[in-house]
Amino acid sequence: MTKKKRKLRYGMVGGGAPTSVGVIHRNALCLNGDAELVCGAFSHSFATSQKEGAEFGVAADRIYHSHEDMAEQEAKRADGIDFAVICTPNAYHYPAAKAFMEKGINVACDKPLCLTPQEAEDLKKTAQENNVLFCLTHTFTGHLVSREARALYRKGVIGELRTVVVEYPQDWLVDALEKETEETKTWRSVPALSGRGAAIGDIGSHMENWVHFVTGLRVKKVLANLEAVGKGTMLDNNFQVIVKYDNGASGFFWGSQVAIGYDNAFKVMLLGEKGSIEFWQENNNYLILRLRNQPMQVISRGSSYCQPESLKYVRTPKGHPEGLTEAFANIYKSFTDAVYDKLDGKTIDEDSYGYPTIDMGADGVRFFNACVDSQENGNIWITTGK
Ligand SMILES: NC(=O)c1ccc[n+]([C@@H]2O[C@H](COP(=O)([O-])OP(=O)(O)OC[C@H]3O[C@@H](n4cnc5c(N)ncnc54)[C@H](O)[C@@H]3O)[C@@H](O)[C@H]2O)c1
């Protein structure tokens, strides 16, 4: 089954609303041009789903009432989907992913993987038992310079990690929270839909994941302070976490969704024994490399001196900025390469394709649950229990 023979077929659960992240998933898959949207349960309301599906050009008989219905019906079709894309509120990731995997359908799911470590272990088991591929769309891993950082780190350019500082300030929740009432609050303020942590699960999971994706290091224990700042919130919107990695390195993560004046300022400083790497998502066409006793280097995405692992994903010449949609598209390109290879009967080592895996997702879920445990037990060290 080569790419030239046919496009892959995918369906979406959630992601219909014009403001949802589903738009970016669809645009990214369009950019790659190797997969077409053929079905979906785009909303919890069937009427809304029908309206949205029709706008996306999906046939009426492939717009479903629920993810269960979609998994059931698509598995029976000769032209059923090759993968399902899940971009619902967090609480539905687990049941939807499980339903598709049990029918042998590959899954691309937005983050965080699910709500609890128990759900995460069950999803890992289900993926193995049903031999399905699982891609977790942690956006920032898709930027070319994230892939450049991964290649540089893994080739030993900055040596073993000693410490890492990650900050992620945003202010998009300030106004929303102040206006929020019991009736108008969004799923992000409802623990049953969001999970035990809000900001720590939402943006903390990106922080843990980026460092894991680039270095391969896993968080062993955490000491967290989670707080709800300002009016109208029931869950955390500002946090500080000290982390210890399995190689002995330490780290400090600060995240906030009420940091006035900050848009989406995810920044990582990886400090190794020979040098350091700095990634700033708001300036994501450039990566800063500092080596001992050398002037600072600014690596420009797509330059001839870049690593093949990042050059592989160049879409536009350097100096013409790429962004969030391209980052999603790069993750999907890694994933659809694996889906095609699986269709060709090849044995797949998911980590080698360069997309965040279910194992990374499970680590993320353990990470943010350990942070909530730390907070609830008086800000003490908690092992992540991997
Ligand atoms: N990777 C990223 O950078 C990124 C960015 C934003 C959001 N996200 C993640 O994407 C997910 C969705 O977030 P969002 O901001 O798009 O939320 P949203 O509230 O804007 O959209 C959620 C969508 O899911 C639909 N939906 C709700 N319940 C459903 C159900 N049971 N079945 C089918 N559809 C259902 C809604 O109708 C809506 O279309 C979350 O898990 C979030 O963490 C990831």
The ligand as an ORCA input file, in Angstrom:
! r2SCAN-3c Opt
* xyz 0 1
  N      -2.567     20.172     21.152
  C      -2.896     21.401     21.482
  O      -2.116     22.310     21.375
  C      -4.287     21.673     21.985
  C      -4.826     22.967     21.900
  C      -6.135     23.164     22.364
  C      -6.865     22.108     22.891
  N      -6.281     20.867     22.967
  C      -7.036     19.717     23.507
  O      -8.086     19.426     22.595
  C      -9.231     18.975     23.308
  C     -10.420     19.848     22.920
  O     -10.149     21.172     23.323
  P     -10.866     22.408     22.604
  O     -10.170     23.627     23.083
  O     -10.951     22.160     21.154
  O     -12.306     22.308     23.266
  P     -13.669     22.933     22.728
  O     -14.582     22.962     23.894
  O     -13.393     24.187     21.961
  O     -14.177     21.874     21.638
  C     -14.564     20.577     22.037
  C     -15.332     19.930     20.886
  O     -15.728     18.608     21.280
  C     -17.145     18.451     21.042
  N     -17.622     17.471     22.001
  C     -17.819     17.613     23.333
  N     -18.210     16.444     23.883
  C     -18.273     15.535     22.875
  C     -18.636     14.175     22.794
  N     -18.990     13.480     23.882
  N     -18.581     13.552     21.575
  C     -18.221     14.230     20.484
  N     -17.865     15.538     20.494
  C     -17.895     16.181     21.678
  C     -17.720     19.844     21.175
  O     -18.956     19.936     20.514
  C     -16.615     20.660     20.497
  O     -16.730     20.618     19.085
  C      -8.879     19.044     24.790
  O      -8.524     17.748     25.227
  C      -7.687     19.977     24.842
  O      -6.803     19.662     25.899
  C      -5.040     20.645     22.517
*
